[in-house]
Amino acid sequence: MFYLGWIVLTLTGISVSIAAFLWAIRTGQFLDQGRARYLPLRDELPLPKGASPSRLPVEVYVLLFAFGLGLLALIWTVALTLLRMRG
């Protein structure tokens, strides 16, 4: 029972990684490798057509949600470990 928190944290991390990788493949993130290698050297990226700068894209909210889940899993795992060590 001591390792349950670490197993849950590991499985959560693996699941999120696989989901992000499958999303990247499905949306074609890896299609243009030649262009992608020079993107960090550009001064600024153009906004997509129809995007308003005042509103955040959906991807930002998804990433924040995934970050929050990972942070909660880490806090839960550490708390569970500390409680098991004390008792």
Summary of the structure (lengths in Angstrom):
residues: 87
radius of gyration: 18.8
end to end distance: 13.0
largest distance: 58.1
contacts: 154
relative contact order: 0.16
helix: 68%
strand: 0%
